[in-house]
Amino acid sequence: MIISLGYRIKSIIATQFRRWATERLKEYMIRSLVKRLNQINREEFLIKQMAEEQGIKEQLKAENQMLWVGIMNNIRSSAEEIVLNELVYR
């Protein structure tokens, strides 16, 4: 809740403003959280899909961990870029 901002603390107008501003901030935070959760879910889906398409298996992780990490980092970066273009930059 907003405690004070440019008005006397106990005035009726200040109280109404704080209630209005708090509600707007709450709505913004909820929208932002939902958007971020959608972004995370989409990234996770794309990472799994891209790893399957490239044939990346747990066996590679056991055999050559450095190669696996490099490939997965590359896939993660690609998925993040796709999601940013789809959901954030549009």
C-alpha positions as CSV (number, residue, x, y, z in Angstrom):
1,M,0.0,0.0,0.0
2,I,1.2,3.5,-0.7
3,I,1.6,5.4,2.5
4,S,2.0,9.0,1.3
5,L,2.7,10.8,-2.0
6,G,2.3,14.5,-2.4
7,Y,-0.7,14.9,-0.1
8,R,-1.3,15.4,3.5
9,I,-1.3,12.0,5.1
10,K,-4.7,12.2,6.8
11,S,-6.7,14.1,4.1
12,I,-9.6,12.3,2.4
13,I,-8.2,13.1,-1.0
14,A,-4.8,11.6,-0.1
15,T,-6.5,8.4,1.3
16,Q,-8.6,8.1,-1.9
17,F,-5.5,8.6,-4.0
18,R,-3.5,6.0,-2.1
19,R,-6.3,3.5,-2.5
20,W,-6.5,4.2,-6.3
21,A,-2.7,4.0,-6.7
22,T,-2.4,0.8,-4.7
23,E,-5.1,-0.8,-6.8
24,R,-3.3,0.2,-10.0
25,L,0.0,-1.1,-8.8
26,K,-1.6,-4.4,-7.7
27,E,-3.2,-4.8,-11.1
28,Y,0.1,-4.1,-12.8
29,M,2.0,-6.5,-10.6
30,I,-0.5,-9.3,-11.3
31,R,-0.4,-8.7,-15.1
32,S,3.4,-8.7,-15.0
33,L,3.5,-11.9,-13.0
34,V,1.2,-13.7,-15.3
35,K,3.2,-12.5,-18.3
36,R,6.5,-13.7,-16.7
37,L,5.0,-17.1,-15.9
38,N,3.8,-17.5,-19.5
39,Q,7.3,-16.5,-20.6
40,I,8.9,-19.2,-18.4
41,N,6.5,-21.9,-19.4
42,R,7.0,-21.1,-23.1
43,E,10.8,-21.1,-22.7
44,E,10.7,-24.5,-20.9
45,F,8.5,-26.0,-23.7
46,L,10.8,-24.7,-26.4
47,I,14.0,-25.9,-24.6
48,K,12.5,-29.5,-24.4
49,Q,11.3,-29.4,-28.0
50,M,14.6,-28.0,-29.4
51,A,16.6,-30.6,-27.4
52,E,14.5,-33.4,-28.8
53,E,14.9,-32.1,-32.3
54,Q,18.7,-32.0,-32.0
55,G,18.7,-35.4,-30.4
56,I,20.1,-34.3,-27.1
57,K,19.7,-37.1,-24.5
58,E,20.7,-37.8,-20.9
59,Q,23.2,-40.2,-22.3
60,L,25.2,-37.3,-23.8
61,K,25.1,-35.6,-20.4
62,A,26.6,-38.7,-18.8
63,E,29.3,-39.2,-21.5
64,N,30.4,-35.7,-22.2
65,Q,29.1,-33.2,-19.7
66,M,30.9,-30.1,-21.2
67,L,29.5,-30.7,-24.6
68,W,26.0,-31.2,-23.2
69,V,26.2,-28.0,-21.2
70,G,27.4,-26.0,-24.2
71,I,24.6,-27.3,-26.4
72,M,21.9,-26.8,-23.7
73,N,23.1,-23.2,-23.1
74,N,22.9,-22.6,-26.8
75,I,19.4,-24.0,-26.9
76,R,18.4,-22.0,-23.8
77,S,19.6,-18.8,-25.4
78,S,17.7,-19.5,-28.6
79,A,14.5,-20.3,-26.7
80,E,14.8,-17.1,-24.7
81,E,15.3,-15.0,-27.8
82,I,12.3,-16.6,-29.4
83,V,10.1,-16.0,-26.4
84,L,11.3,-12.4,-26.0
85,N,10.4,-11.7,-29.6
86,E,7.0,-13.5,-29.2
87,L,5.8,-12.2,-25.9
88,V,7.9,-9.2,-24.8
89,Y,9.0,-7.2,-27.8
90,R,5.8,-7.3,-29.7
